[in-house]
Amino acid sequence: MPATLDGIPLGIELSAARVRALSVEQIADRLRDRFQLLDSGDRTAPPRQQTLRATVDWSYELLDEPEQKLLRRLAVFSGWNLDMAEQVCSDPVSCAGGIPADAVLGLLISLIDKSLVVLDGEAAGDARYRLLDTIREYAAERLAAAGEQLALALRHRDCILALVEDTARTMFNRGEPPWPVRRATFRRGIAEYGNFRIALATSLAHGHVEEGLRLCTGLRNMWVPHGDAREAATWFDRFLASARARCPARAGTCPGLPRGDRLRPAGVRHAAAQRPGEPGTQPGP
């Protein structure tokens, strides 16, 4: 449980108090809604120390407006580098009160100094960052309350789509680039798996079949070598089913949509053939 609560002392203390009424397994299961579970504590403590939400609220209110805006926007990522944050979380120069791209680094450093963003190693020579789960859940709520959730989700999806297609176009040509570059690119792809799944889920949830199939096609060279052909087949099937659901009932195919398995690579088709009775396989979050 301490890991689930990101090591936050108050969260651990409030969870321990629930042992009087719940088993450890019950507490761990209910931590999926940690702010609801940990909604009461020592009434003699200062208000900001009585609940987990009050503690995070207090930290958030100490931020200035640009820091708050960047923090809640970063909730769309599972992890990111500086370029991704600048692409997704900044605003056009003409946007009054927005975040300029050249201000993102300074704001990011400030959030790191305040322990709200965590430096999370490197991938392909770029520093990686992430939000602790507790902070990410809170920031996502704030993003929705600000009315920015859809816009930022689509910005994130478009950023990941561009990354996937650029990688597929430049990194998987026969004979080039050299093996060390391919290996670094593949490792970068592993670091982005969470973002790939978020982008796929965004496309599916909003009926963006074309973008979803472009993601699937671009990810084939990541999925199959990594042993994730079943997940690939599941995503392909979901987008193809979504496309056909939007076609006239008697139409054999949708305009521009290949029939059946033609869109899926051989490795993915083989995996699909090996999974009878698994049409509902759930990809990762």
Backbone as JSON, one array per atom type, in Angstrom:
{
  "sequence": "MPATLDGIPLGIELSAARVRALSVEQIADRLRDRFQLLDSGDRTAPPRQQTLRATVDWSYELLDEPEQKLLRRLAVFSGWNLDMAEQVCSDPVSCAGGIPADAVLGLLISLIDKSLVVLDGEAAGDARYRLLDTIREYAAERLAAAGEQLALALRHRDCILALVEDTARTMFNRGEPPWPVRRATFRRGIAEYGNFRIALATSLAHGHVEEGLRLCTGLRNMWVPHGDAREAATWFDRFLASARARCPARAGTCPGLPRGDRLRPAGVRHAAAQRPGEPGTQPGP",
  "N": [[0.8, -1.23, 0.0], [1.96, 1.34, 0.73], [3.43, 1.95, -1.62], [1.38, 2.2, -3.52], [0.2, 4.48, -2.57], [2.09, 6.28, -3.13], [4.0, 6.74, -1.22], [3.17, 8.82, 0.42], [3.03, 10.27, 3.52], [0.67, 11.04, 5.06], [-1.35, 9.76, 3.6], [-0.67, 7.07, 4.0], [-0.99, 6.91, 6.77], [-3.75, 7.46, 7.06], [-4.8, 5.29, 5.67], [-3.93, 3.17, 7.29], [-5.54, 3.59, 9.48], [-7.95, 2.63, 8.59], [-7.89, -0.06, 8.98], [-9.26, -0.87, 11.15], [-11.8, -1.38, 10.31], [-11.73, -2.59, 7.81], [-10.28, -5.2, 5.77], [-6.81, -5.68, 4.81], [-6.69, -6.33, 2.11], [-9.16, -5.34, 1.21], [-8.82, -2.61, 1.65], [-6.68, -2.08, -0.1], [-7.93, -2.62, -2.56], [-9.9, -0.65, -2.62], [-8.41, 1.62, -2.82], [-8.29, 2.45, -5.37], [-10.02, 4.49, -5.63], [-8.86, 6.66, -4.08], [-9.2, 9.21, -2.9], [-11.82, 9.23, -2.04], [-11.86, 7.1, -0.23], [-9.98, 7.85, 1.72], [-11.04, 9.96, 3.37], [-11.28, 11.09, 5.86], [-9.77, 11.93, 8.97], [-7.58, 12.66, 11.68], [-9.3, 14.77, 13.68], [-8.28, 16.76, 15.23], [-6.12, 17.72, 14.01], [-4.57, 20.18, 11.8], [-6.75, 21.53, 9.25], [-5.78, 20.96, 6.61], [-4.45, 18.61, 6.98], [-6.21, 16.62, 7.5], [-7.54, 15.07, 5.59], [-6.7, 13.2, 2.61], [-7.31, 14.5, 0.22], [-7.55, 17.15, 1.08], [-4.93, 17.72, 1.75], [-3.61, 17.55, -0.76], [-5.09, 19.47, -2.11], [-4.25, 21.76, -0.7], [-1.53, 21.88, -1.4], [-1.81, 22.31, -4.14], [-3.11, 24.79, -4.24], [-1.11, 26.46, -3.43], [0.4, 26.85, -5.65], [1.23, 29.02, -8.42], [-0.87, 30.45, -11.03], [0.0, 29.66, -13.76], [1.57, 27.39, -13.09], [-0.35, 25.71, -11.92], [-1.97, 25.3, -14.15], [-0.23, 23.95, -15.92], [0.35, 21.66, -14.39], [-2.17, 20.32, -14.2], [-2.64, 19.8, -16.89], [-0.59, 18.04, -17.51], [-1.57, 15.68, -16.63], [-2.62, 14.14, -18.67], [-0.67, 12.51, -19.65], [1.1, 9.36, -19.36], [3.7, 9.38, -18.87], [6.45, 11.49, -19.81], [8.56, 13.49, -22.02], [10.5, 16.54, -22.33], [10.0, 17.73, -24.87], [7.51, 16.61, -25.56], [5.85, 17.64, -23.54], [6.0, 20.36, -24.18], [4.78, 20.37, -26.68], [2.14, 19.45, -26.17], [1.11, 20.73, -23.88], [1.47, 23.48, -24.06], [0.41, 26.75, -25.24], [-0.77, 28.6, -28.16], [1.05, 31.55, -29.2], [-0.65, 33.66, -29.49], [-2.61, 33.27, -27.63], [-4.08, 34.63, -24.95], [-3.07, 34.63, -21.6], [-2.23, 32.04, -21.72], [0.11, 29.21, -21.77], [3.24, 29.75, -22.88], [5.37, 27.95, -25.16], [8.08, 28.17, -24.58], [8.08, 28.6, -21.9], [7.55, 26.3, -20.59], [9.62, 24.59, -19.64], [10.75, 26.0, -17.42], [8.51, 26.09, -15.71], [8.13, 23.38, -15.34], [10.47, 22.66, -13.97], [9.98, 24.06, -11.61], [7.75, 22.65, -10.63], [8.94, 20.19, -10.18], [10.73, 20.88, -8.15], [8.9, 21.33, -6.16], [8.04, 18.85, -5.58], [5.93, 17.75, -7.02], [6.12, 16.82, -9.58], [7.97, 14.11, -10.89], [11.28, 13.23, -11.67], [12.11, 10.79, -13.97], [14.21, 9.02, -14.92], [15.88, 8.27, -18.07], [15.3, 8.16, -21.64], [16.31, 7.27, -24.8], [18.18, 9.34, -24.68], [16.79, 11.5, -23.66], [15.52, 13.23, -20.82], [13.06, 11.85, -18.67], [9.77, 12.3, -17.3], [7.25, 12.07, -14.75], [4.01, 11.97, -13.14], [3.21, 11.33, -9.75], [0.9, 8.74, -8.85], [-1.21, 9.56, -7.17], [-1.13, 12.36, -7.41], [-1.53, 12.58, -10.14], [-4.15, 11.59, -10.47], [-5.57, 13.52, -9.05], [-4.87, 15.84, -10.52], [-6.05, 15.21, -12.97], [-8.75, 15.38, -12.31], [-8.91, 18.1, -11.81], [-8.31, 19.05, -14.35], [-10.54, 18.21, -15.8], [-12.49, 19.72, -14.46], [-11.74, 22.24, -15.26], [-12.59, 22.27, -17.82], [-10.97, 21.39, -19.88], [-10.39, 18.83, -20.6], [-11.09, 17.18, -22.89], [-9.93, 18.6, -25.06], [-7.2, 18.52, -24.36], [-6.78, 15.78, -24.27], [-7.08, 15.1, -26.95], [-5.01, 16.6, -28.07], [-2.88, 15.26, -26.91], [-3.26, 12.72, -28.07], [-2.81, 13.33, -30.78], [-0.15, 14.14, -30.68], [1.13, 11.74, -29.94], [0.4, 10.15, -32.1], [1.76, 11.43, -34.19], [4.39, 10.97, -33.33], [4.5, 8.13, -33.43], [4.02, 7.61, -36.19], [6.13, 9.0, -37.38], [8.3, 7.61, -36.35], [7.84, 5.03, -37.4], [8.12, 5.6, -40.1], [10.76, 6.51, -40.43], [12.49, 4.86, -39.03], [12.32, 2.14, -39.5], [13.12, 1.22, -41.96], [14.49, -0.97, -44.42], [17.81, -1.86, -43.82], [18.53, 0.58, -42.72], [17.92, 2.83, -39.98], [21.28, 2.53, -38.45], [21.94, -0.3, -36.25], [22.36, 0.42, -33.42], [20.88, 2.8, -33.26], [18.32, 1.92, -33.91], [17.87, 0.24, -31.72], [17.86, 2.08, -29.58], [15.62, 3.55, -30.32], [13.63, 1.62, -30.13], [13.69, 1.14, -27.4], [12.84, 3.62, -26.5], [10.26, 3.47, -27.44], [9.22, 1.47, -25.75], [9.18, 2.88, -23.37], [7.11, 4.57, -23.92], [4.79, 3.09, -23.89], [2.54, 3.3, -22.17], [1.5, 5.77, -22.97], [0.88, 5.17, -25.64], [-1.29, 3.43, -25.31], [-3.12, 5.09, -24.01], [-3.59, 6.97, -26.05], [-4.71, 5.33, -28.03], [-7.03, 4.5, -26.68], [-8.33, 6.95, -26.39], [-8.87, 7.59, -29.09], [-10.61, 5.48, -29.75], [-12.72, 5.89, -27.93], [-13.84, 8.24, -28.86], [-14.67, 7.66, -31.35], [-12.87, 7.96, -33.43], [-11.86, 6.51, -35.88], [-10.13, 6.43, -38.11], [-7.77, 7.7, -37.14], [-7.21, 5.95, -35.07], [-6.69, 3.5, -36.43], [-4.47, 4.3, -37.87], [-2.66, 4.66, -35.78], [-2.51, 1.98, -34.88], [-1.41, 0.74, -37.15], [1.07, 2.04, -37.32], [2.22, 1.14, -34.98], [2.79, -1.51, -35.31], [5.43, -2.47, -35.68], [6.42, -2.18, -33.18], [4.77, -3.65, -31.48], [4.75, -6.43, -32.34], [7.55, -7.44, -32.3], [7.91, -7.08, -29.58], [6.37, -8.96, -28.45], [3.65, -8.53, -28.2], [1.51, -9.19, -29.84], [-1.08, -10.13, -29.49], [-2.38, -8.08, -28.1], [-2.16, -6.15, -30.08], [-3.8, -7.31, -32.09], [-6.25, -7.18, -30.79], [-6.71, -4.39, -30.55], [-6.76, -3.65, -33.29], [-9.03, -5.15, -34.08], [-11.04, -3.9, -32.58], [-11.13, -1.27, -33.62], [-11.74, -1.82, -36.29], [-14.24, -3.02, -35.96], [-15.62, -0.86, -34.88], [-15.55, 0.87, -37.08], [-17.1, -0.54, -38.96], [-19.52, -0.57, -37.68], [-20.45, 1.9, -38.19], [-21.19, 1.88, -40.79], [-23.55, 1.36, -43.48], [-25.9, -1.25, -42.94], [-26.01, -3.24, -44.91], [-23.75, -2.95, -46.34], [-20.75, -4.19, -47.7], [-18.18, -3.41, -47.09], [-16.66, -0.58, -45.49], [-16.18, 2.62, -47.05], [-12.94, 2.92, -48.26], [-11.94, 1.24, -46.32], [-10.07, -1.61, -45.63], [-10.91, -5.06, -46.23], [-11.68, -7.41, -43.69], [-8.96, -9.25, -42.37], [-6.96, -8.03, -43.81], [-5.8, -5.63, -43.14], [-4.32, -6.13, -40.9], [-1.04, -7.08, -39.82], [0.95, -10.0, -40.69], [2.02, -11.27, -38.39], [0.28, -10.34, -36.42], [-2.18, -11.35, -37.34], [-1.68, -14.07, -37.01], [-1.49, -14.24, -34.22], [-4.09, -13.57, -33.53], [-5.44, -15.75, -34.51], [-4.66, -17.61, -32.68], [-6.09, -17.14, -30.43], [-8.8, -18.1, -29.75], [-12.12, -17.41, -28.67], [-11.53, -15.12, -27.23], [-12.56, -12.5, -27.66], [-13.05, -10.33, -26.08], [-10.7, -9.44, -24.9], [-8.85, -7.4, -22.81], [-6.88, -4.63, -23.4], [-4.01, -3.05, -21.88], [-4.25, -0.32, -19.48]],
  "CA": [[0.0, 0.0, 0.0], [2.75, 2.57, 0.65], [3.77, 2.26, -3.01], [0.15, 2.66, -4.17], [-0.05, 5.83, -2.08], [3.25, 7.09, -3.51], [4.8, 7.05, -0.04], [2.69, 10.03, 1.1], [2.83, 9.86, 4.93], [-0.72, 11.16, 5.5], [-2.13, 8.7, 2.96], [-0.38, 5.8, 4.69], [-1.6, 6.99, 8.11], [-5.2, 7.33, 6.93], [-5.08, 3.91, 5.28], [-3.74, 2.31, 8.46], [-6.7, 3.76, 10.36], [-9.08, 1.87, 8.06], [-7.75, -1.46, 9.37], [-10.28, -1.15, 12.18], [-13.07, -1.78, 9.69], [-11.53, -3.28, 6.54], [-9.06, -6.0, 5.63], [-5.79, -5.04, 3.99], [-7.08, -6.54, 0.72], [-10.25, -4.41, 0.91], [-8.24, -1.27, 1.57], [-5.9, -1.99, -1.34], [-8.86, -2.57, -3.68], [-10.62, 0.63, -2.6], [-7.5, 2.73, -3.09], [-8.5, 2.95, -6.73], [-10.67, 5.79, -5.41], [-8.17, 6.99, -2.83], [-9.71, 10.42, -2.27], [-13.07, 8.87, -1.38], [-11.56, 6.22, 0.9], [-9.2, 8.53, 2.75], [-11.74, 11.25, 3.47], [-11.38, 11.55, 7.24], [-8.6, 11.62, 9.77], [-7.52, 13.26, 13.01], [-10.03, 16.04, 13.67], [-7.53, 17.77, 15.98], [-5.04, 18.18, 13.14], [-4.96, 21.28, 10.91], [-7.65, 21.04, 8.19], [-5.08, 20.42, 5.44], [-3.88, 17.31, 7.31], [-7.28, 15.72, 7.93], [-7.87, 14.16, 4.49], [-5.72, 13.21, 1.53], [-7.68, 15.55, -0.73], [-7.23, 18.46, 1.65], [-3.48, 17.89, 1.65], [-3.26, 17.84, -2.14], [-5.69, 20.79, -2.38], [-3.39, 22.77, -0.1], [-0.33, 21.98, -2.24], [-2.21, 22.88, -5.44], [-3.45, 26.21, -4.08], [0.13, 27.21, -3.25], [0.98, 27.08, -6.97], [0.66, 30.14, -9.16], [-1.81, 29.97, -12.06], [0.63, 28.86, -14.81], [1.97, 26.09, -12.53], [-1.58, 24.92, -11.81], [-2.42, 24.94, -15.49], [0.66, 22.91, -16.45], [0.18, 20.42, -13.61], [-3.39, 19.59, -14.57], [-2.5, 19.34, -18.27], [0.34, 16.9, -17.54], [-2.3, 14.46, -16.25], [-2.96, 13.34, -19.85], [0.44, 11.62, -19.96], [1.55, 8.37, -18.39], [5.07, 9.82, -18.67], [6.7, 12.38, -20.94], [9.81, 14.24, -22.04], [10.25, 17.98, -22.45], [9.38, 18.04, -26.16], [6.1, 16.24, -25.51], [5.15, 18.61, -22.69], [5.9, 21.61, -24.92], [3.8, 20.2, -27.77], [0.78, 19.18, -25.72], [0.64, 21.57, -22.78], [1.63, 24.91, -24.31], [-0.63, 27.41, -26.01], [-0.26, 29.51, -29.18], [1.49, 32.85, -28.7], [-1.79, 34.58, -29.51], [-3.57, 32.9, -26.58], [-3.86, 35.42, -23.74], [-3.14, 33.85, -20.38], [-1.81, 30.66, -21.96], [1.47, 28.84, -21.43], [4.11, 29.7, -24.06], [6.2, 26.74, -25.2], [9.39, 28.41, -23.96], [7.91, 28.71, -20.45], [7.24, 24.98, -20.03], [10.76, 24.06, -18.88], [10.82, 26.67, -16.12], [7.39, 25.64, -14.89], [8.38, 21.98, -15.01], [11.49, 22.65, -12.9], [9.31, 24.51, -10.39], [6.91, 21.55, -10.13], [9.86, 19.18, -9.65], [11.22, 21.41, -6.87], [7.81, 21.24, -5.18], [7.76, 17.41, -5.44], [4.69, 17.39, -7.69], [6.56, 16.08, -10.75], [9.11, 13.26, -10.57], [12.22, 12.88, -12.74], [11.92, 9.34, -14.08], [15.22, 8.4, -15.75], [16.07, 8.75, -19.43], [15.0, 7.26, -22.76], [16.86, 7.82, -26.05], [18.92, 10.56, -24.41], [15.92, 12.55, -23.12], [15.0, 13.04, -19.47], [11.64, 11.48, -18.6], [9.09, 12.8, -16.12], [5.93, 11.49, -14.51], [3.3, 12.37, -11.94], [2.81, 10.27, -8.84], [-0.48, 8.37, -9.15], [-2.13, 10.4, -6.39], [-1.15, 13.69, -8.02], [-2.12, 12.49, -11.48], [-5.61, 11.46, -10.31], [-6.07, 14.84, -8.64], [-4.71, 16.77, -11.64], [-7.05, 14.86, -13.98], [-10.01, 15.96, -11.85], [-8.81, 19.55, -12.03], [-8.35, 19.28, -15.79], [-11.95, 18.09, -16.19], [-13.21, 20.87, -13.9], [-11.37, 23.42, -16.04], [-13.18, 22.14, -19.14], [-9.91, 21.19, -20.86], [-10.06, 17.41, -20.7], [-11.18, 16.69, -24.26], [-8.93, 19.27, -25.9], [-5.85, 18.02, -24.04], [-6.71, 14.37, -24.67], [-6.86, 15.05, -28.4], [-3.64, 17.08, -28.3], [-1.99, 14.14, -26.55], [-3.39, 11.69, -29.1], [-2.15, 13.79, -32.0], [1.3, 14.11, -30.42], [1.57, 10.34, -29.97], [0.23, 9.68, -33.48], [2.89, 11.97, -34.97], [5.58, 10.24, -32.89], [4.42, 6.76, -33.94], [4.17, 7.59, -37.64], [7.48, 9.43, -37.73], [9.19, 6.5, -36.01], [7.63, 3.96, -38.37], [8.58, 6.04, -41.42], [12.2, 6.76, -40.51], [13.33, 3.95, -38.25], [12.15, 0.73, -39.8], [13.43, 0.93, -43.36], [15.49, -2.02, -44.55], [19.19, -1.45, -43.89], [18.79, 1.84, -42.02], [19.22, 3.35, -39.56], [22.11, 1.48, -37.85], [21.33, -1.05, -35.15], [22.27, 1.15, -32.14], [19.78, 3.77, -33.33], [17.08, 1.13, -33.82], [17.7, -0.23, -30.35], [17.46, 3.23, -28.77], [14.25, 3.89, -30.7], [12.75, 0.59, -29.56], [13.61, 1.38, -25.95], [11.97, 4.79, -26.34], [8.89, 2.99, -27.63], [8.82, 0.78, -24.54], [8.89, 3.91, -22.37], [5.87, 5.26, -24.3], [3.66, 2.16, -24.0], [1.36, 3.85, -21.51], [0.94, 6.81, -23.83], [0.26, 4.52, -26.8], [-2.6, 2.9, -24.9], [-4.0, 6.24, -23.77], [-3.96, 7.54, -27.35], [-5.63, 4.38, -28.67], [-8.31, 4.55, -25.97], [-8.95, 8.23, -26.75], [-9.41, 7.48, -30.45], [-11.76, 4.57, -29.73], [-13.82, 6.48, -27.16], [-14.46, 9.34, -29.61], [-15.04, 7.19, -32.69], [-11.88, 8.41, -34.42], [-11.38, 5.24, -36.4], [-8.97, 6.63, -38.98], [-6.58, 7.94, -36.32], [-6.92, 4.72, -34.34], [-6.05, 2.53, -37.32], [-3.12, 4.8, -38.17], [-1.85, 4.29, -34.62], [-2.29, 0.53, -34.92], [-0.49, 0.43, -38.25], [2.39, 2.52, -36.96], [2.74, 0.43, -33.82], [3.03, -2.93, -35.6], [6.84, -2.81, -35.48], [6.68, -2.23, -31.74], [3.97, -4.7, -30.84], [5.1, -7.81, -32.68], [8.82, -7.85, -31.7], [7.83, -7.05, -28.12], [5.52, -10.06, -28.01], [2.32, -8.03, -27.87], [0.65, -9.34, -31.01], [-2.49, -10.28, -29.08], [-2.91, -6.74, -27.84], [-2.31, -5.52, -31.39], [-4.99, -7.85, -32.74], [-7.43, -6.67, -30.08], [-6.95, -3.0, -30.95], [-7.19, -3.67, -34.69], [-10.4, -5.64, -34.13], [-11.95, -2.91, -32.01], [-11.31, -0.16, -34.55], [-12.45, -2.32, -37.46], [-15.64, -3.19, -35.56], [-16.2, 0.48, -34.75], [-15.75, 1.39, -38.42], [-18.21, -1.25, -39.62], [-20.76, -0.18, -37.02], [-20.87, 3.18, -38.75], [-21.51, 1.67, -42.19], [-24.87, 0.78, -43.72], [-25.94, -2.66, -42.54], [-25.83, -4.15, -46.04], [-22.5, -2.67, -47.06], [-19.73, -5.2, -47.44], [-17.05, -2.74, -46.45], [-16.76, 0.87, -45.44], [-15.32, 3.23, -48.06], [-11.55, 3.1, -47.87], [-11.55, 0.33, -45.25], [-9.78, -2.94, -46.14], [-11.75, -6.13, -45.73], [-11.18, -8.42, -42.76], [-7.63, -9.23, -41.79], [-5.94, -7.5, -44.7], [-5.13, -4.5, -42.52], [-3.45, -6.58, -39.82], [0.14, -7.76, -40.31], [0.92, -11.45, -40.56], [2.22, -11.67, -37.0], [-0.93, -10.05, -35.67], [-3.21, -12.31, -37.75], [-1.36, -15.35, -36.39], [-1.87, -14.15, -32.81], [-5.55, -13.6, -33.43], [-5.87, -17.13, -34.75], [-4.32, -18.41, -31.52], [-6.84, -16.71, -29.25], [-10.25, -18.3, -29.87], [-12.92, -17.15, -27.48], [-11.02, -13.99, -26.47], [-12.86, -11.22, -28.31], [-13.13, -9.23, -25.11], [-9.43, -9.22, -24.25], [-8.67, -5.99, -22.48], [-5.53, -4.12, -23.4], [-3.66, -2.33, -20.66], [-4.85, 0.99, -19.37]],
  "C": [[0.83, 1.28, 0.0], [3.11, 2.95, -0.78], [2.55, 2.8, -3.75], [-0.14, 4.11, -3.8], [1.14, 6.74, -2.31], [4.1, 7.5, -2.31], [4.36, 8.29, 0.71], [2.34, 9.68, 2.54], [1.38, 9.94, 5.38], [-1.58, 10.07, 4.89], [-1.92, 7.36, 3.65], [-1.04, 5.79, 6.06], [-3.11, 6.8, 8.03], [-5.6, 5.92, 6.52], [-4.98, 2.97, 6.47], [-4.94, 2.41, 9.41], [-7.9, 2.96, 9.89], [-9.01, 0.39, 8.43], [-8.76, -1.84, 10.44], [-11.57, -1.68, 11.58], [-12.91, -2.62, 8.43], [-10.27, -4.13, 6.59], [-8.06, -5.24, 4.77], [-6.15, -5.16, 2.52], [-8.18, -5.57, 0.31], [-9.72, -2.98, 0.76], [-7.5, -1.09, 0.25], [-6.81, -1.87, -2.55], [-9.55, -1.21, -3.77], [-9.72, 1.83, -2.84], [-7.56, 3.19, -4.53], [-9.26, 4.27, -6.71], [-10.14, 6.33, -4.08], [-8.73, 8.22, -2.15], [-11.02, 10.17, -1.55], [-12.8, 8.04, -0.13], [-10.92, 6.99, 2.05], [-9.75, 9.93, 2.99], [-11.93, 11.72, 4.9], [-10.16, 11.11, 8.02], [-8.71, 12.28, 11.13], [-8.17, 14.64, 12.99], [-9.31, 17.13, 14.46], [-6.38, 18.34, 15.15], [-5.5, 19.39, 12.34], [-5.8, 20.74, 9.76], [-6.92, 20.4, 7.01], [-4.47, 19.04, 5.7], [-4.95, 16.29, 7.71], [-7.69, 14.73, 6.86], [-6.79, 14.26, 3.43], [-6.03, 14.32, 0.53], [-7.32, 16.93, -0.2], [-5.73, 18.75, 1.55], [-3.07, 18.27, 0.23], [-3.86, 19.18, -2.57], [-4.77, 21.91, -1.89], [-2.14, 22.98, -0.96], [-0.66, 22.65, -3.57], [-2.46, 24.37, -5.32], [-2.21, 27.06, -3.85], [0.81, 27.53, -4.58], [0.42, 28.36, -7.58], [-0.13, 29.59, -10.34], [-1.13, 29.19, -13.19], [1.08, 27.48, -14.32], [0.76, 25.17, -12.39], [-2.02, 24.41, -13.17], [-1.55, 23.83, -16.07], [0.46, 21.6, -15.71], [-1.05, 19.65, -14.06], [-3.31, 19.08, -16.0], [-1.58, 18.12, -18.38], [-0.36, 15.59, -17.18], [-2.66, 13.6, -17.46], [-1.87, 12.34, -20.19], [0.56, 10.51, -18.92], [3.0, 8.67, -18.01], [5.42, 10.65, -19.9], [8.14, 12.89, -20.9], [9.48, 15.71, -22.29], [9.56, 18.33, -23.76], [7.89, 17.74, -26.15], [5.3, 17.23, -24.68], [4.97, 19.93, -23.43], [4.86, 21.52, -26.02], [2.37, 20.17, -27.25], [0.26, 20.24, -24.75], [0.79, 23.06, -23.0], [0.49, 25.44, -25.17], [0.0, 28.27, -27.11], [0.1, 30.86, -28.57], [0.32, 33.82, -28.6], [-2.8, 34.34, -28.4], [-3.24, 33.67, -25.3], [-4.02, 34.54, -22.51], [-2.72, 32.41, -20.53], [-0.38, 30.42, -21.5], [2.3, 28.83, -22.71], [5.01, 28.47, -24.01], [7.52, 26.96, -24.47], [9.3, 28.6, -22.45], [7.75, 27.35, -19.78], [8.39, 24.45, -19.18], [10.85, 24.68, -17.5], [9.72, 26.22, -15.18], [7.59, 24.19, -14.45], [9.4, 21.86, -13.89], [10.86, 23.07, -11.57], [8.46, 23.4, -9.78], [7.77, 20.4, -9.58], [10.36, 19.63, -8.27], [10.17, 21.3, -5.78], [7.3, 19.82, -5.02], [6.41, 16.99, -6.03], [4.94, 16.65, -9.01], [7.84, 15.34, -10.39], [9.96, 13.05, -11.81], [12.32, 11.37, -12.79], [12.91, 8.71, -15.06], [15.32, 9.03, -17.13], [15.62, 7.7, -20.43], [15.48, 7.96, -24.03], [17.52, 9.18, -25.83], [18.09, 11.7, -23.85], [15.51, 12.21, -21.7], [13.51, 12.74, -19.53], [11.06, 11.97, -17.28], [7.76, 12.07, -15.96], [5.31, 12.15, -13.29], [3.09, 11.16, -11.06], [1.33, 10.0, -9.07], [-1.49, 9.26, -8.43], [-2.26, 11.78, -7.02], [-1.8, 13.65, -9.39], [-3.64, 12.39, -11.4], [-6.22, 12.82, -9.95], [-6.0, 15.83, -9.8], [-5.73, 16.49, -12.74], [-8.42, 15.42, -13.59], [-10.03, 17.47, -12.09], [-8.89, 19.89, -13.52], [-9.79, 19.22, -16.29], [-12.76, 19.3, -15.7], [-12.92, 22.15, -14.67], [-11.93, 23.38, -17.46], [-12.16, 21.89, -20.25], [-9.64, 19.73, -21.18], [-10.05, 16.9, -22.14], [-10.1, 17.3, -25.13], [-7.54, 18.73, -25.63], [-5.7, 16.56, -24.4], [-6.44, 14.24, -26.16], [-5.47, 15.59, -28.78], [-2.64, 15.95, -28.02], [-2.04, 13.06, -27.62], [-2.66, 12.08, -30.37], [-0.63, 13.8, -31.85], [1.83, 12.69, -30.54], [1.45, 9.78, -31.38], [1.39, 10.17, -34.34], [4.18, 11.24, -34.61], [5.63, 8.85, -33.49], [4.67, 6.73, -35.45], [5.57, 8.03, -38.08], [8.48, 8.31, -37.45], [9.06, 5.38, -37.04], [8.21, 4.33, -39.74], [10.1, 6.11, -41.51], [13.07, 5.68, -39.89], [13.23, 2.48, -38.64], [12.28, 0.44, -41.28], [14.54, -0.11, -43.42], [16.89, -1.41, -44.68], [19.52, -0.14, -43.19], [17.67, 2.09, -41.03], [20.06, 2.24, -38.92], [21.48, 0.9, -36.59], [21.3, -0.27, -33.83], [21.13, 2.17, -32.12], [18.44, 3.04, -33.24], [16.81, 0.7, -32.39], [17.25, 0.9, -29.43], [16.01, 3.62, -29.05], [13.27, 2.9, -30.09], [12.59, 0.81, -28.06], [12.74, 2.61, -25.66], [10.52, 4.35, -26.48], [8.37, 2.26, -26.4], [8.42, 1.79, -23.46], [7.54, 4.59, -22.65], [4.65, 4.33, -24.32], [2.39, 2.71, -23.34], [0.7, 4.92, -22.34], [0.3, 6.23, -25.09], [-1.16, 4.06, -26.44], [-3.59, 4.02, -24.61], [-4.49, 6.82, -25.09], [-4.93, 6.63, -28.09], [-7.01, 4.45, -28.01], [-9.05, 5.85, -26.27], [-9.6, 8.15, -28.13], [-10.65, 6.6, -30.47], [-12.96, 5.21, -29.05], [-14.55, 7.56, -27.96], [-14.79, 8.95, -31.05], [-14.1, 7.66, -33.78], [-11.17, 7.19, -35.0], [-10.12, 5.42, -37.25], [-7.69, 6.83, -38.15], [-6.2, 6.68, -35.54], [-6.22, 3.68, -35.19], [-4.66, 2.99, -37.75], [-2.18, 4.5, -37.0], [-1.51, 2.81, -34.65], [-1.27, 0.16, -35.98], [0.93, 0.86, -37.9], [3.03, 1.75, -35.84], [3.06, -1.03, -34.11], [4.47, -3.33, -35.31], [7.28, -2.7, -34.03], [6.01, -3.43, -31.12], [4.53, -6.1, -31.09], [6.45, -8.22, -32.1], [8.78, -7.9, -30.18], [6.93, -8.15, -27.58], [4.11, -9.65, -27.65], [1.36, -8.14, -29.03], [-0.82, -9.51, -30.63], [-3.12, -8.93, -28.78], [-3.12, -6.0, -29.16], [-3.58, -5.99, -32.09], [-6.27, -7.32, -32.1], [-7.75, -5.24, -30.5], [-7.4, -2.9, -32.4], [-8.66, -4.08, -34.78], [-11.39, -4.6, -33.63], [-12.19, -1.75, -32.99], [-12.03, -0.61, -35.82], [-13.93, -2.51, -37.15], [-16.33, -1.84, -35.44], [-16.48, 1.08, -36.12], [-16.96, 0.76, -39.08], [-19.55, -0.9, -38.98], [-21.31, 1.12, -37.56], [-21.25, 3.08, -40.22], [-22.96, 1.19, -42.33], [-24.84, -0.73, -43.48], [-25.65, -3.6, -43.69], [-24.51, -3.96, -46.78], [-21.46, -3.72, -46.7], [-18.52, -4.62, -46.74], [-17.34, -1.26, -46.38], [-15.86, 1.46, -46.52], [-13.91, 3.42, -47.52], [-11.08, 2.14, -46.8], [-11.29, -1.05, -45.82], [-10.69, -3.99, -45.51], [-10.96, -6.97, -44.74], [-9.78, -8.18, -42.26], [-6.58, -8.58, -42.67], [-5.14, -6.37, -44.05], [-4.13, -4.95, -41.47], [-2.25, -7.31, -40.39], [0.09, -9.24, -40.01], [1.08, -11.9, -39.13], [1.0, -11.44, -36.15], [-2.04, -11.02, -36.04], [-2.95, -13.66, -37.1], [-1.77, -15.35, -34.92], [-3.37, -14.23, -32.64], [-6.07, -15.01, -33.62], [-5.6, -18.02, -33.54], [-5.15, -18.06, -30.3], [-8.34, -16.89, -29.43], [-10.94, -18.03, -28.56], [-12.42, -15.98, -26.67], [-11.39, -12.65, -27.09], [-12.88, -10.05, -27.35], [-11.83, -8.94, -24.41], [-9.22, -7.73, -24.03], [-7.23, -5.6, -22.58], [-5.27, -3.35, -22.11], [-4.26, -0.95, -20.65], [-4.1, 2.03, -20.14]]
}
